[in-house]
């Protein structure tokens, strides 16, 4: 499968989903193609998620800002815009197979929320991570605020979410956001493929059961909708517009 925003490829029982848009941005094509890609992963025993020039610069603000602005003040309309985005990341997290995020370059906003929906996060030394929504007048609403505390703890989760600051690969490893840092993107992809191959050889039902039990300990649907409804009422479009002019 190869389209405008994603490319799905198989090597034996390992699948690789590559974000192919420039800077891995997530526009309408991404959400549509993610919905189509998830059911096609049934033959896979492990999945790698990666980018091309970088992992992902997050939501494509130029294609998304107008739709979000039009829905302001109307919770039902705002939910209709955002819930399909939830479905993509929640579907990824719910896959019965292990999912590895292989991050190089920027991993920003929705890109970080995508990585957080994966089971493993590996990166190369050039990786940079940021959840900058507060600087854009937005409350992160694609699962990052729900998943991040369980991965890095409340202290670092609040620091990243409330400051919008970027951190480098070394700090990401230190706080537990990633479990390994590789020297180069080529080293990163080789390590991700080796890990995926190892995982694909483990008993699939045991992996599925382990994921189900661990995911059951992360109830966050209510928190997701709370973030969406807050944005519907309070999102500051002026910050978005200023970001688009930069």
N, CA, C and O of each residue as an XYZ file, in Angstrom:
984
protein
N       0.843     -1.182      0.000
C       0.000      0.000      0.000
C       0.883      1.239      0.000
O       1.721      1.393      0.888
N       0.717      2.111     -0.963
C       1.473      3.354     -1.011
C       0.537      4.467     -1.457
O      -0.072      4.379     -2.523
N       0.421      5.507     -0.653
C      -0.474      6.611     -0.979
C       0.240      7.929     -0.727
O       1.468      7.996     -0.797
N      -0.522      8.977     -0.434
C       0.066     10.300     -0.294
C       0.773     10.517      1.041
O       1.728     11.291      1.111
N       0.322      9.852      2.094
C       0.837     10.128      3.430
C       1.508      8.942      4.095
O       2.307      9.126      5.013
N       1.203      7.728      3.658
C       1.710      6.527      4.311
C       2.126      5.492      3.284
O       1.578      5.429      2.183
N       3.114      4.673      3.663
C       3.483      3.515      2.857
C       3.559      2.304      3.784
O       4.271      2.317      4.788
N       2.822      1.270      3.432
C       2.831      0.033      4.214
C       3.553     -1.039      3.427
O       3.196     -1.330      2.286
N       4.575     -1.629      4.040
C       5.356     -2.672      3.380
C       5.552     -3.835      4.348
O       5.554     -3.657      5.567
N       5.715     -5.030      3.779
C       5.918     -6.232      4.573
C       7.255     -6.876      4.207
O       7.629     -6.946      3.037
N       7.963     -7.343      5.233
C       9.139     -8.184      5.044
C       8.904     -9.422      5.899
O       9.150     -9.414      7.105
N       8.431    -10.471      5.268
C       8.007    -11.633      6.032
C       6.836    -11.261      6.920
O       5.819    -10.759      6.440
N       6.979    -11.505      8.213
C       5.894    -11.214      9.159
C       6.072     -9.873      9.876
O       5.346     -9.569     10.823
N       7.036     -9.081      9.422
C       7.251     -7.753      9.984
C       6.727     -6.708      8.998
O       7.108     -6.704      7.828
N       5.863     -5.836      9.474
C       5.326     -4.755      8.654
C       6.003     -3.445      9.036
O       6.383     -3.241     10.189
N       6.149     -2.562      8.055
C       6.679     -1.224      8.308
C       5.709     -0.199      7.741
O       5.344     -0.250      6.567
N       5.297      0.735      8.600
C       4.399      1.816      8.201
C       5.219      3.098      8.217
O       5.671      3.544      9.271
N       5.407      3.690      7.030
C       6.267      4.863      6.887
C       5.438      6.094      6.584
O       4.617      6.083      5.667
N       5.648      7.160      7.352
C       4.995      8.438      7.072
C       5.769      9.099      5.939
O       6.949      9.416      6.090
N       5.109      9.307      4.809
C       5.806      9.736      3.605
C       5.593     11.203      3.258
O       6.300     11.731      2.400
N       4.639     11.877      3.898
C       4.460     13.304      3.630
C       5.689     14.069      4.107
O       6.396     13.610      5.005
N       5.946     15.217      3.518
C       7.100     16.021      3.929
C       7.023     16.312      5.425
O       5.995     16.771      5.923
N       8.106     16.047      6.129
C       8.200     16.192      7.581
C       7.193     15.314      8.318
O       6.919     15.542      9.496
N       6.645     14.318      7.637
C       5.715     13.405      8.285
C       4.467     14.074      8.827
O       3.873     13.595      9.793
N       4.060     15.188      8.204
C       2.907     15.912      8.730
C       1.631     15.109      8.515
O       1.520     14.318      7.578
N       0.679     15.331      9.402
C      -0.565     14.573      9.410
C      -1.713     15.474      8.971
O      -2.271     16.242      9.755
N      -2.045     15.351      7.685
C      -3.188     16.056      7.141
C      -4.322     15.084      6.872
O      -4.278     13.949      7.346
N      -5.334     15.496      6.126
C      -6.481     14.623      5.855
C      -6.093     13.285      5.240
O      -6.699     12.263      5.561
N      -5.093     13.274      4.362
C      -4.664     12.009      3.751
C      -4.161     11.031      4.805
O      -4.440      9.834      4.735
N      -3.417     11.546      5.784
C      -2.864     10.668      6.817
C      -3.970      9.948      7.567
O      -3.913      8.729      7.733
N      -4.976     10.684      8.022
C      -6.027     10.064      8.845
C      -6.819      9.052      8.023
O      -7.185      7.989      8.524
N      -7.080      9.382      6.771
C      -7.815      8.448      5.908
C      -6.991      7.193      5.633
O      -7.519      6.081      5.665
N      -5.707      7.369      5.364
C      -4.858      6.228      5.030
C      -4.536      5.370      6.261
O      -4.346      4.161      6.133
N      -4.473      5.978      7.445
C      -4.295      5.190      8.667
C      -5.490      4.274      8.875
O      -5.329      3.105      9.225
N      -6.682      4.800      8.663
C      -7.890      3.989      8.833
C      -7.881      2.806      7.875
O      -8.350      1.722      8.219
N      -7.348      3.011      6.673
C      -7.297      1.933      5.686
C      -6.160      0.953      5.977
O      -6.270     -0.232      5.663
N      -5.070      1.440      6.575
C      -3.893      0.597      6.786
C      -4.078     -0.388      7.933
O      -3.632     -1.532      7.838
N      -4.722      0.033      9.009
C      -4.805     -0.821     10.197
C      -5.398     -2.198      9.913
O      -4.848     -3.190     10.391
N      -6.496     -2.311      9.158
C      -7.020     -3.654      8.891
C      -6.097     -4.514      8.035
O      -6.210     -5.740      8.035
N      -5.187     -3.876      7.309
C      -4.288     -4.625      6.427
C      -3.095     -5.223      7.167
O      -2.270     -5.916      6.571
N      -3.010     -4.951      8.473
C      -1.883     -5.446      9.253
C      -2.099     -6.852      9.800
O      -1.240     -7.386     10.502
N      -3.236     -7.449      9.485
C      -3.564     -8.765     10.050
C      -2.470     -9.820      9.834
O      -2.241    -10.617     10.744
N      -1.780     -9.874      8.684
C      -0.749    -10.913      8.508
C       0.518    -10.674      9.329
O       1.340    -11.579      9.465
N       0.687     -9.467      9.878
C       1.943     -9.108     10.538
C       2.003     -9.653     11.956
O       0.981     -9.822     12.621
N       3.225     -9.923     12.404
C       3.454    -10.342     13.785
C       4.160     -9.228     14.587
O       4.276     -9.321     15.809
N       4.625     -8.187     13.898
C       5.225     -7.017     14.538
C       5.171     -5.868     13.542
O       5.150     -6.088     12.331
N       5.150     -4.635     14.058
C       5.027     -3.455     13.209
C       6.044     -2.407     13.627
O       6.230     -2.144     14.815
N       6.704     -1.809     12.633
C       7.582     -0.661     12.840
C       6.896      0.567     12.253
O       6.411      0.532     11.123
N       6.858      1.649     13.020
C       6.331      2.928     12.537
C       7.506      3.891     12.448
O       8.236      4.066     13.423
N       7.697      4.516     11.296
C       8.837      5.405     11.084
C       8.468      6.529     10.125
O       7.396      6.513      9.521
N       9.356      7.496      9.989
C       9.176      8.559      9.015
C      10.217      8.443      7.916
O      10.993      7.488      7.868
N      10.218      9.439      7.030
C      11.251      9.487      5.982
C      12.279     10.569      6.321
O      13.338     10.251      6.861
N      11.990     11.850      6.016
C      12.988     12.886      6.321
C      13.103     13.136      7.827
O      14.202     13.387      8.323
N      11.993     13.072      8.557
C      11.976     13.060     10.026
C      10.847     12.108     10.423
O      10.117     11.607      9.568
N      10.711     11.865     11.732
C       9.611     10.990     12.151
C       8.280     11.675     11.870
O       7.506     11.201     11.038
N       8.003     12.780     12.552
C       6.775     13.523     12.257
C       6.797     14.877     12.934
O       7.094     14.991     14.123
N       6.475     15.909     12.155
C       6.311     17.256     12.695
C       4.895     17.491     13.191
O       4.538     18.620     13.528
N       4.077     16.431     13.241
C       2.757     16.535     13.854
C       1.657     16.942     12.897
O       1.756     16.767     11.683
N       0.606     17.491     13.482
C      -0.590     17.853     12.725
C      -0.251     18.892     11.653
O       0.500     19.836     11.898
N      -0.819     18.697     10.466
C      -0.663     19.675      9.391
C      -1.595     20.846      9.680
O      -2.776     20.804      9.335
N      -1.063     21.895     10.316
C      -1.899     23.008     10.750
C      -2.565     23.725      9.584
O      -3.680     24.230      9.715
N      -1.882     23.769      8.446
C      -2.442     24.505      7.313
C      -3.735     23.877      6.808
O      -4.636     24.587      6.361
N      -3.834     22.547      6.876
C      -5.049     21.891      6.401
C      -6.057     21.661      7.517
O      -7.218     21.350      7.251
N      -5.621     21.813      8.776
C      -6.493     21.476      9.898
C      -7.068     22.694     10.604
O      -8.150     22.613     11.184
N      -6.363     23.820     10.566
C      -6.762     24.973     11.371
C      -8.160     25.475     11.012
O      -8.956     25.799     11.893
N      -8.451     25.537      9.712
C      -9.751     26.081      9.307
C     -10.894     25.220      9.822
O     -11.886     25.743     10.330
N     -10.761     23.894      9.695
C     -11.820     22.999     10.156
C     -12.016     23.080     11.648
O     -13.149     23.050     12.129
N     -10.913     23.183     12.401
C     -11.021     23.304     13.851
C     -11.638     24.645     14.234
O     -12.471     24.714     15.138
N     -11.229     25.710     13.547
C     -11.783     27.029     13.855
C     -13.283     27.078     13.577
O     -14.037     27.680     14.340
N     -13.714     26.449     12.493
C     -15.146     26.445     12.151
C     -15.984     25.710     13.186
O     -17.172     25.990     13.346
N     -15.352     24.757     13.895
C     -16.099     23.950     14.869
C     -16.069     24.534     16.276
O     -16.715     23.990     17.171
N     -15.349     25.610     16.496
C     -15.245     26.186     17.831
C     -16.620     26.547     18.379
O     -17.472     27.090     17.675
N     -16.809     26.228     19.666
C     -18.077     26.532     20.326
C     -19.141     25.479     20.142
O     -20.190     25.545     20.782
N     -18.896     24.513     19.286
C     -19.862     23.450     19.020
C     -19.192     22.114     19.329
O     -18.440     21.589     18.508
N     -19.466     21.564     20.513
C     -18.782     20.352     20.935
C     -19.002     19.185     19.978
O     -18.066     18.449     19.664
N     -20.230     19.020     19.519
C     -20.525     17.891     18.628
C     -19.749     18.030     17.320
O     -19.206     17.051     16.808
N     -19.701     19.233     16.791
C     -18.996     19.467     15.534
C     -17.493     19.286     15.722
O     -16.812     18.731     14.859
N     -16.984     19.762     16.860
C     -15.553     19.629     17.135
C     -15.181     18.163     17.304
O     -14.153     17.714     16.799
N     -16.029     17.416     18.022
C     -15.773     15.981     18.184
C     -15.752     15.271     16.831
O     -14.957     14.357     16.613
N     -16.629     15.699     15.927
C     -16.674     15.059     14.613
C     -15.371     15.241     13.852
O     -15.010     14.399     13.031
N     -14.659     16.338     14.119
C     -13.369     16.571     13.471
C     -12.279     15.726     14.115
O     -11.434     15.169     13.414
N     -12.288     15.624     15.447
C     -11.161     15.036     16.167
C     -11.301     13.537     16.393
O     -10.298     12.825     16.401
N     -12.528     13.039     16.578
C     -12.702     11.617     16.910
C     -12.096     10.680     15.854
O     -11.519      9.662     16.238
N     -12.195     10.966     14.536
C     -11.504     10.093     13.576
C      -9.992     10.056     13.791
O      -9.351      9.049     13.488
N      -9.418     11.139     14.308
C      -7.999     11.132     14.634
C      -7.751     10.210     15.829
O      -6.777      9.457     15.843
N      -8.634     10.271     16.832
C      -8.529      9.342     17.958
C      -8.543      7.906     17.460
O      -7.753      7.076     17.911
N      -9.447      7.617     16.525
C      -9.606      6.234     16.054
C      -8.304      5.699     15.470
O      -7.995      4.517     15.621
N      -7.537      6.564     14.801
C      -6.275      6.120     14.200
C      -5.285      5.708     15.273
O      -4.691      4.634     15.183
N      -5.098      6.541     16.288
C      -4.105      6.251     17.327
C      -4.591      5.168     18.280
O      -3.810      4.319     18.710
N      -5.888      5.194     18.613
C      -6.420      4.157     19.497
C      -6.373      2.797     18.791
O      -6.096      1.777     19.421
N      -6.645      2.790     17.485
C      -6.558      1.544     16.724
C      -5.146      1.000     16.689
O      -4.931     -0.209     16.777
N      -4.179      1.906     16.560
C      -2.772      1.487     16.569
C      -2.409      0.887     17.924
O      -1.782     -0.170     17.995
N      -2.809      1.567     19.000
C      -2.478      1.091     20.347
C      -3.133     -0.246     20.655
O      -2.598     -1.045     21.424
N      -4.293     -0.487     20.054
C      -5.059     -1.707     20.348
C      -4.639     -2.896     19.486
O      -5.155     -3.998     19.671
N      -3.720     -2.695     18.554
C      -3.295     -3.820     17.721
C      -2.801     -4.971     18.609
O      -2.162     -4.722     19.632
N      -3.083     -6.213     18.239
C      -2.645     -7.345     19.053
C      -1.160     -7.663     18.909
O      -0.647     -8.556     19.582
N      -0.473     -6.940     18.038
C       0.954     -7.184     17.784
C       1.797     -6.067     18.396
O       1.293     -4.962     18.592
N       3.073     -6.329     18.704
C       3.951     -5.271     19.209
C       4.210     -4.215     18.135
O       4.393     -4.532     16.960
N       4.221     -2.960     18.566
C       4.426     -1.834     17.652
C       5.627     -1.031     18.129
O       5.695     -0.621     19.288
N       6.575     -0.811     17.221
C       7.831     -0.123     17.535
C       7.864      1.219     16.802
O       7.760      1.260     15.576
N       8.008      2.307     17.546
C       8.237      3.610     16.928
C       9.742      3.800     16.776
O      10.478      3.744     17.762
N      10.203      4.023     15.547
C      11.620      4.282     15.252
C      11.732      5.757     14.883
O      11.391      6.154     13.769
N      12.208      6.560     15.816
C      12.145      8.019     15.696
C      13.495      8.596     15.319
O      14.491      8.372     16.007
N      13.525      9.341     14.221
C      14.699     10.160     13.942
C      14.229     11.557     13.590
O      13.140     11.737     13.043
N      15.059     12.553     13.907
C      14.661     13.933     13.664
C      13.526     14.337     14.598
O      13.420     13.855     15.726
N      12.685     15.233     14.097
C      11.634     15.796     14.938
C      10.487     14.814     15.167
O      10.052     14.096     14.267
N      10.022     14.817     16.411
C       8.846     14.047     16.831
C       8.006     15.023     17.659
O       8.197     15.147     18.869
N       7.081     15.707     16.997
C       6.433     16.892     17.572
C       4.926     16.695     17.658
O       4.319     16.134     16.746
N       4.327     17.151     18.741
C       2.873     17.221     18.855
C       2.211     15.893     18.583
O       2.448     14.908     19.282
N       1.375     15.875     17.553
C       0.683     14.640     17.191
C       1.673     13.544     16.812
O       1.362     12.360     16.938
N       2.864     13.927     16.347
C       3.900     12.928     16.074
C       4.334     12.225     17.346
O       4.531     11.010     17.354
N       4.485     12.996     18.433
C       4.823     12.388     19.716
C       3.660     11.550     20.231
O       3.873     10.478     20.797
N       2.436     12.026     20.041
C       1.275     11.253     20.479
C       1.167      9.936     19.696
O       0.725      8.923     20.239
N       1.568      9.956     18.435
C       1.642      8.718     17.659
C       2.671      7.771     18.274
O       2.389      6.588     18.460
N       3.862      8.286     18.590
C       4.900      7.445     19.176
C       4.465      6.884     20.524
O       4.790      5.746     20.863
N       3.729      7.682     21.289
C       3.266      7.229     22.599
C       2.235      6.115     22.486
O       2.058      5.342     23.428
N       1.554      6.020     21.352
C       0.580      4.946     21.136
C       1.254      3.629     20.767
O       0.587      2.599     20.668
N       2.570      3.655     20.562
C       3.333      2.449     20.240
C       3.828      1.789     21.528
O       3.849      2.417     22.586
N       4.219      0.539     21.431
C       4.694     -0.209     22.600
C       6.153      0.070     22.917
O       6.545      0.059     24.083
N       6.959      0.319     21.898
C       8.390      0.593     22.043
C       8.698      1.913     21.356
O       8.113      2.245     20.325
N       9.626      2.660     21.943
C      10.114      3.881     21.302
C      11.639      3.831     21.306
O      12.274      3.889     22.359
N      12.210      3.723     20.118
C      13.648      3.792     19.913
C      13.925      5.068     19.127
O      13.052      5.549     18.405
N      15.127      5.620     19.259
C      15.416      6.820     18.466
C      16.884      6.874     18.101
O      17.712      6.174     18.683
N      17.194      7.715     17.130
C      18.586      8.014     16.796
C      19.005      9.266     17.556
O      18.166      9.977     18.110
N      20.305      9.529     17.577
C      20.840     10.612     18.400
C      20.358     11.984     17.963
O      20.424     12.937     18.738
N      19.872     12.099     16.728
C      19.402     13.400     16.240
C      17.937     13.667     16.571
O      17.400     14.701     16.173
N      17.283     12.766     17.286
C      15.854     12.917     17.570
C      15.606     14.070     18.542
O      16.404     14.336     19.440
N      14.485     14.737     18.335
C      14.031     15.800     19.229
C      12.538     15.597     19.463
O      11.784     15.321     18.530
N      12.116     15.738     20.732
C      10.739     15.456     21.115
C      10.101     16.703     21.724
O      10.727     17.426     22.499
N       8.847     16.935     21.357
C       8.162     18.111     21.883
C       6.658     17.906     21.830
O       6.123     17.327     20.884
N       5.985     18.398     22.873
C       4.523     18.445     22.902
C       4.159     19.931     23.029
O       3.872     20.408     24.127
N       4.172     20.666     21.892
C       4.130     22.128     21.949
C       2.737     22.738     21.918
O       2.604     23.946     21.723
N       1.691     21.929     22.105
C       0.332     22.438     21.903
C       0.022     23.686     22.719
O      -0.650     24.591     22.224
N       0.505     23.753     23.981
C       0.167     24.928     24.799
C       0.659     26.220     24.149
O       0.037     27.271     24.306
N       1.770     26.146     23.422
C       2.292     27.341     22.763
C       1.440     27.739     21.565
O       1.561     28.852     21.053
N       0.576     26.823     21.120
C      -0.295     27.101     19.974
C      -1.737     27.353     20.409
O      -2.636     27.421     19.571
N      -1.959     27.493     21.716
C      -3.306     27.754     22.211
C      -4.201     26.537     22.201
O      -5.423     26.669     22.132
N      -3.606     25.332     22.271
C      -4.361     24.074     22.181
C      -4.051     23.220     23.410
O      -2.957     23.299     23.968
N      -5.010     22.414     23.821
C      -4.758     21.351     24.781
C      -4.571     20.060     23.990
O      -5.449     19.686     23.213
N      -3.452     19.376     24.171
C      -3.194     18.138     23.421
C      -4.349     17.167     23.633
O      -4.708     16.867     24.772
N      -4.931     16.675     22.547
C      -6.160     15.887     22.685
C      -6.160     14.588     21.884
O      -7.222     14.055     21.562
N      -4.952     14.073     21.557
C      -4.887     12.823     20.800
C      -4.275     11.681     21.617
O      -3.760     10.715     21.055
N      -4.337     11.801     22.944
C      -3.894     10.714     23.803
C      -2.581     10.947     24.510
O      -2.221     10.187     25.409
N      -1.847     11.992     24.119
C      -0.552     12.229     24.724
C      -0.625     12.522     26.213
O       0.196     12.021     26.982
N      -1.598     13.327     26.632
C      -1.706     13.681     28.043
C      -2.124     12.489     28.889
O      -1.860     12.450     30.091
N      -2.775     11.521     28.266
C      -3.196     10.323     28.990
C      -2.065      9.296     29.076
O      -1.900      8.646     30.107
N      -1.291      9.146     28.004
C      -0.263      8.103     27.965
C       1.071      8.545     28.567
O       1.784      7.737     29.161
N       1.401      9.808     28.414
C       2.729     10.288     28.797
C       3.049     10.065     30.283
O       4.154      9.614     30.585
N       2.142     10.357     31.222
C       2.492     10.161     32.638
C       2.855      8.722     32.983
O       3.723      8.490     33.825
N       2.204      7.756     32.347
C       2.516      6.363     32.620
C       3.864      5.931     32.070
O       4.400      4.898     32.471
N       4.410      6.715     31.157
C       5.689      6.382     30.528
C       6.846      7.109     31.198
O       7.885      6.506     31.464
N       6.675      8.409     31.477
C       7.784      9.191     32.034
C       7.512      9.673     33.454
O       8.385     10.284     34.070
N       6.317      9.411     33.987
C       5.964      9.904     35.318
C       5.307     11.272     35.246
O       5.449     11.997     34.261
N       4.586     11.613     36.305
C       3.847     12.879     36.333
C       4.751     14.096     36.211
O       4.400     15.068     35.541
N       5.917     14.049     36.858
C       6.775     15.228     36.853
C       7.198     15.640     35.455
O       6.991     16.782     35.044
N       7.799     14.695     34.718
C       8.260     15.018     33.373
C       7.093     15.199     32.404
O       7.180     16.006     31.479
N       6.010     14.461     32.604
C       4.844     14.640     31.739
C       4.316     16.067     31.852
O       4.014     16.706     30.844
N       4.208     16.554     33.064
C       3.721     17.925     33.246
C       4.724     18.946     32.720
O       4.335     19.963     32.147
N       6.009     18.677     32.914
C       7.015     19.595     32.393
C       6.901     19.711     30.871
O       6.875     20.816     30.329
N       6.834     18.583     30.194
C       6.762     18.616     28.727
C       5.462     19.237     28.240
O       5.464     20.036     27.304
N       4.335     18.865     28.884
C       3.031     19.318     28.408
C       2.760     20.779     28.734
O       2.113     21.477     27.953
N       3.248     21.252     29.883
C       2.928     22.614     30.306
C       3.926     23.652     29.804
O       3.592     24.834     29.730
N       5.143     23.237     29.458
C       6.117     24.193     28.914
C       6.167     24.163     27.397
O       6.496     25.170     26.770
N       5.844     23.020     26.797
C       5.999     22.885     25.349
C       7.437     22.810     24.912
O       7.718     22.896     23.717
N       8.375     22.649     25.858
C       9.790     22.613     25.517
C      10.160     21.331     24.774
O       9.521     20.293     24.937
N      11.201     21.429     23.960
C      11.728     20.264     23.255
C      12.858     19.652     24.063
O      13.598     20.363     24.742
N      12.992     18.339     23.991
C      14.111     17.645     24.631
C      14.845     16.822     23.577
O      14.271     16.433     22.559
N      16.135     16.564     23.842
C      16.933     15.799     22.900
C      16.869     14.312     23.212
O      16.215     13.892     24.167
N      17.550     13.529     22.400
C      17.485     12.072     22.531
C      18.042     11.596     23.868
O      17.492     10.686     24.487
N      19.147     12.221     24.316
C      19.764     11.790     25.569
C      18.811     11.983     26.741
O      18.681     11.104     27.593
N      18.143     13.140     26.781
C      17.199     13.373     27.870
C      15.987     12.470     27.731
O      15.454     11.994     28.733
N      15.544     12.225     26.506
C      14.408     11.329     26.301
C      14.707      9.940     26.849
O      13.832      9.295     27.426
N      15.938      9.481     26.669
C      16.307      8.183     27.224
C      16.394      8.251     28.750
O      15.989      7.316     29.440
N      16.915      9.342     29.267
C      17.094      9.486     30.708
C      15.750      9.456     31.434
O      15.659      8.897     32.527
N      14.713     10.043     30.854
C      13.418     10.094     31.535
C      12.522      8.913     31.173
O      11.411      8.801     31.689
N      12.993      8.034     30.291
C      12.225      6.843     29.951
C      11.265      6.999     28.791
O      10.454      6.112     28.525
N      11.352      8.138     28.091
C      10.485      8.317     26.929
C      10.870      7.349     25.815
O      10.006      6.829     25.108
N      12.172      7.111     25.664
C      12.666      6.082     24.747
C      13.513      5.102     25.556
O      14.034      5.445     26.618
N      13.643      3.891     25.046
C      14.418      2.881     25.767
C      15.809      2.686     25.186
O      16.679      2.121     25.850
N      16.038      3.142     23.955
C      17.369      3.037     23.353
C      17.615      4.226     22.439
O      16.702      4.707     21.768
N      18.862      4.699     22.418
C      19.289      5.726     21.472
C      20.391      5.129     20.609
O      21.395      4.645     21.132
N      20.215      5.158     19.304
C      21.203      4.641     18.356
C      21.919      5.812     17.693
O      21.375      6.912     17.596
N      23.130      5.565     17.245
C      23.969      6.661     16.758
C      23.388      7.357     15.529
O      23.384      8.586     15.458
N      22.903      6.587     14.571
C      22.433      7.153     13.302
C      21.062      6.587     12.951
O      20.650      5.574     13.516
N      20.348      7.230     12.021
C      19.080      6.651     11.571
C      19.245      5.243     11.010
O      18.387      4.390     11.236
N      20.326      4.983     10.285
C      20.537      3.630      9.754
C      20.679      2.618     10.887
O      20.121      1.523     10.818
N      21.430      2.985     11.934
C      21.548      2.107     13.100
C      20.188      1.901     13.761
O      19.853      0.801     14.200
N      19.421      2.975     13.820
C      18.086      2.910     14.418
C      17.200      1.914     13.691
O      16.561      1.067     14.314
N      17.167      2.021     12.370
C      16.277      1.136     11.613
C      16.743     -0.312     11.677
O      15.926     -1.232     11.699
N      18.058     -0.513     11.708
C      18.578     -1.876     11.842
C      18.168     -2.464     13.185
O      17.779     -3.629     13.264
N      18.255     -1.661     14.239
C      17.870     -2.136     15.573
C      16.365     -2.391     15.644
O      15.928     -3.386     16.223
N      15.575     -1.493     15.055
C      14.123     -1.681     15.060
C      13.740     -2.960     14.319
O      12.862     -3.702     14.759
N      14.401     -3.209     13.199
C      14.102     -4.425     12.433
C      14.515     -5.676     13.200
O      13.804     -6.680     13.170
N      15.659     -5.630     13.891
C      16.091     -6.778     14.678
C      15.121     -7.046     15.826
O      14.790     -8.197     16.111
N      14.667     -5.976     16.484
C      13.708     -6.141     17.576
C      12.387     -6.687     17.048
O      11.796     -7.582     17.652
N      11.926     -6.152     15.925
C      10.669     -6.627     15.346
C      10.770     -8.098     14.955
O       9.827     -8.864     15.157
N      11.909     -8.491     14.398
C      12.100     -9.888     14.018
C      12.071    -10.786     15.252
O      11.470    -11.860     15.227
N      12.718    -10.347     16.326
C      12.692    -11.112     17.579
C      11.257    -11.247     18.092
O      10.826    -12.341     18.458
N      10.529    -10.147     18.117
C       9.158    -10.160     18.623
C       8.253    -11.040     17.768
O       7.355    -11.707     18.281
N       8.499    -11.034     16.462
C       7.646    -11.818     15.560
C       7.803    -13.313     15.789
O       6.953    -14.100     15.373
N       8.893    -13.709     16.454
C       9.120    -15.120     16.739
C       8.570    -15.575     18.076
O       8.632    -16.763     18.393
N       8.031    -14.658     18.869
C       7.472    -15.013     20.169
C       6.019    -15.474     19.999
O       5.394    -15.151     18.989
N       5.470    -16.220     20.964
C       4.096    -16.722     20.849
C       3.094    -15.572     20.708
O       2.975    -14.753     21.620
N       2.383    -15.495     19.604
C       1.532    -14.330     19.338
C       0.405    -14.148     20.344
O       0.074    -13.013     20.688
N      -0.194    -15.237     20.826
C      -1.291    -15.081     21.767
C      -0.791    -14.565     23.117
O      -1.497    -13.834     23.811
N       0.425    -14.948     23.479
C       0.995    -14.430     24.724
C       1.266    -12.928     24.604
O       1.019    -12.173     25.544
N       1.771    -12.499     23.449
C       1.993    -11.072     23.225
C       0.671    -10.311     23.240
O       0.562     -9.254     23.861
N      -0.326    -10.855     22.556
C      -1.630    -10.199     22.524
C      -2.214    -10.101     23.932
O      -2.725     -9.050     24.320
N      -2.143    -11.185     24.695
C      -2.682    -11.167     26.045
C      -1.972    -10.169     26.933
O      -2.602     -9.472     27.729
N      -0.651    -10.100     26.794
C       0.128     -9.151     27.589
C      -0.275     -7.721     27.265
O      -0.451     -6.899     28.165
N      -0.421     -7.424     25.977
C      -0.833     -6.077     25.584
C      -2.240     -5.757     26.093
O      -2.491     -4.656     26.583
N      -3.142     -6.711     25.976
C      -4.521     -6.471     26.427
C      -4.554     -6.136     27.920
O      -5.225     -5.192     28.337
N      -3.827     -6.918     28.719
C      -3.833     -6.691     30.158
C      -3.197     -5.342     30.497
O      -3.713     -4.602     31.335
N      -2.074     -5.023     29.844
C      -1.411     -3.751     30.132
C      -2.255     -2.566     29.663
O      -2.327     -1.547     30.349
N      -2.894     -2.695     28.498
C      -3.744     -1.610     28.005
C      -4.967     -1.410     28.885
O      -5.468     -0.293     29.019
N      -5.448     -2.497     29.487
C      -6.624     -2.390     30.361
C      -6.325     -1.543     31.594
O      -7.240     -1.013     32.225
N      -5.069     -1.419     31.927
C      -4.691     -0.594     33.063
C      -4.529      0.867     32.719
O      -4.108      1.656     33.565
N      -4.857      1.248     31.484
C      -4.696      2.633     31.033
C      -6.020      3.216     30.549
O      -6.118      3.614     29.388
N      -7.049      3.279     31.412
C      -8.325      3.843     30.968
C      -8.194      5.348     30.751
O      -7.804      6.068     31.671
N      -8.505      5.828     29.575
C      -8.331      7.255     29.328
C      -9.344      7.836     28.353
O      -9.187      8.978     27.922
N     -10.379      7.081     27.994
C     -11.353      7.600     27.027
C     -12.000      8.883     27.528
O     -12.162      9.838     26.769
N     -12.371      8.906     28.806
C     -13.004     10.101     29.363
C     -12.073     11.304     29.276
O     -12.498     12.415     28.958
N     -10.789     11.062     29.567
C      -9.819     12.143     29.482
C      -9.636     12.652     28.064
O      -9.442     13.849     27.853
N      -9.694     11.759     27.098
C      -9.589     12.167     25.693
C     -10.715     13.128     25.334
O     -10.471     14.184     24.751
N     -11.940     12.768     25.679
C     -13.077     13.599     25.306
C     -13.084     14.902     26.101
O     -13.552     15.928     25.606
N     -12.570     14.867     27.322
C     -12.475     16.100     28.097
C     -11.558     17.096     27.391
O     -11.857     18.288     27.327
N     -10.437     16.597     26.862
C      -9.513     17.468     26.141
C     -10.160     18.030     24.880
O      -9.998     19.209     24.567
N     -10.894     17.182     24.156
C     -11.555     17.635     22.930
C     -12.583     18.715     23.253
O     -12.629     19.750     22.588
N     -13.406     18.476     24.271
C     -14.456     19.441     24.616
C     -13.858     20.753     25.121
O     -14.409     21.824     24.867
N     -12.732     20.672     25.835
C     -12.076     21.899     26.275
C     -11.612     22.717     25.074
O     -11.795     23.933     25.036
N     -11.014     22.046     24.098
C     -10.580     22.759     22.894
C     -11.753     23.363     22.146
O     -11.646     24.467     21.612
N     -12.874     22.651     22.101
C     -14.056     23.165     21.407
C     -14.496     24.504     21.989
O     -15.000     25.369     21.273
N     -14.300     24.664     23.296
C     -14.741     25.886     23.963
C     -13.647     26.948     24.073
O     -13.937     28.144     24.068
N     -12.391     26.511     24.173
C     -11.349     27.450     24.586
C     -10.145     27.539     23.654
O      -9.246     28.339     23.913
N     -10.090     26.762     22.596
C      -8.916     26.804     21.730
C      -8.716     28.211     21.182
O      -9.662     28.833     20.698
N      -7.489     28.713     21.258
C      -7.180     30.070     20.831
C      -6.645     30.049     19.404
O      -5.475     29.744     19.171
N      -7.505     30.372     18.468
C      -7.141     30.302     17.057
C      -6.061     31.315     16.703
O      -5.308     31.111     15.751
N      -5.979     32.401     17.460
C      -4.980     33.427     17.160
C      -3.566     32.855     17.234
O      -2.707     33.218     16.430
N      -3.318     31.956     18.200
C      -2.002     31.346     18.299
C      -1.724     30.453     17.091
O      -0.612     30.430     16.564
N      -2.753     29.717     16.662
C      -2.595     28.881     15.473
C      -2.272     29.713     14.256
O      -1.373     29.382     13.483
N      -3.015     30.803     14.088
C      -2.798     31.670     12.921
C      -1.392     32.260     12.948
O      -0.736     32.362     11.912
N      -0.932     32.648     14.141
C       0.423     33.190     14.253
C       1.463     32.138     13.890
O       2.463     32.444     13.240
N       1.227     30.903     14.309
C       2.160     29.824     13.977
C       2.221     29.593     12.485
O       3.291     29.319     11.942
N       1.094     29.698     11.816
C       1.060     29.473     10.372
C       1.778     30.574      9.611
O       2.262     30.349      8.501
N       1.853     31.769     10.200
C       2.535     32.883      9.529
C       4.050     32.814      9.682
O       4.787     33.471      8.948
N       4.519     31.991     10.667
C       5.965     31.928     10.911
C       6.666     31.120      9.825
O       7.886     30.960      9.866
